[in-house]
Amino acid sequence: MQRSIVRRTAAGAAAAALTVVLGACGAANESSGNSDQGSGLSGTLDGAGASSQEAAQQAWRAAFSEQNPDLTINYSPIGSGGGRERFVNGASDFGGTDAALEGEELEGAKQRCGTLVEVPAYVSPVAVSFNLDGIDELKLTPQTIAKIFNQKITKWNAEEIRKTNPNADLPDLPITPVNRSDESGTTENFVDYLSTAAPNAWPHEVSGNWPVSGGEAAKGTSGVKSAIEAGQGTIGYLDASQAGDLGKVAVGVGEEFVSYSPEAAAKVLEVSERKTGQGEHVYAYDLARDTTESGTYPIVLVSYAMACGSYDDANTGELVRNYFQYVISEEGQQAAADAAGSAPISAGLREKLQPAIEAIGANS
């Protein structure tokens, strides 16, 4: 049975929601992607969703608030599943999710919004982190990572680990995998990587719910980090911005091992294809998890921002549109990178997203 390390109620999550009084956002940005807000917008927006975006959202709103004081934007980091549910049900003005809308949720969002807008706003590597005395980095193949988390490799001195780390002083110590206890976009992205890059070693379906019992379970990114830190021989997955001083895994890609970095993570979008048939302004990507491209880190989380083409209140649409314009701007992306270690989207991608941003609230 999994042991829950950290518990937090929905009420606690809501109480932890970050609220910043923000300045107004002006007309559409220049093609360079620089923001120049200041048109005196006022009102209140409520957003909710991916906890991975928490630090980025705080940075976006803090920087935005320096420009104008009359716009209040709330963001509750309740997790991707909760964020999608609130957005589809009309309980939030915008949402954040680490897994793009699909199936019934996608159709529900289209029914609510008329025109659905979904754009990549935050790109970050997912770190595979561990706690072993005296070891800062290990090189692991996708197959070895999958077997560890599927509990088929159970000792740190197993042959598969020693083979790619011949100089490491690996202990005869049990491996304790740590996973998310809550439905999570981070989990879905990590499981998608395992399923794609090591299909023979990972037989489980891709889902935001962790499929393997027997390890330790913790709620939220902070819970996973705390669980890894509290143990010896623990290993887990979490947004790289939160990995801190934990040991890091360099992932096997082709003939090399690649450590995570914003630059290595950003390369994944360059070699990935946009999903078709989702909607004119839905920019969801089939990530190339099994790439062999040199210097690419394939365990990456692309977190999306969700908005509507139509709102009951036209002012709400204008506020969301201007806020999203700042989020994807060069300035906004750099603010997130400075705060959370994320990978800024490229100028080319920003240009492609402009029509989607302009569609927000256009039919209100």
PENOR-V859296 format. One record per run of one state. SS is the DSSP state (H for helix, E for strand, L for the rest). FROM is the first residue (numbers start at 1). TO is the last residue. Records with the same first field share a line. If there is no record, write none. Layout:
BEGIN
SS=FROM-TO ; FROM-TO
END
This chain:
BEGIN
L=1-2 ; 5-9 ; 16-17 ; 23-42 ; 50-50 ; 66-70 ; 77-79 ; 89-93 ; 98-102 ; 114-115 ; 132-136 ; 141-141 ; 150-154 ; 156-158 ; 165-173 ; 175-175 ; 181-184 ; 198-215 ; 219-219 ; 231-233 ; 243-246 ; 254-255 ; 259-261 ; 271-272 ; 275-281 ; 283-284 ; 287-299 ; 309-313 ; 329-329 ; 341-346 ; 360-364
E=3-4 ; 18-22 ; 43-49 ; 71-76 ; 94-97 ; 116-131 ; 137-140 ; 155-155 ; 174-174 ; 176-180 ; 216-218 ; 234-239 ; 247-253 ; 256-258 ; 273-274 ; 282-282 ; 285-286 ; 300-308
H=10-15 ; 51-65 ; 80-88 ; 103-113 ; 142-149 ; 159-164 ; 185-197 ; 220-230 ; 240-242 ; 262-270 ; 314-328 ; 330-340 ; 347-359
END
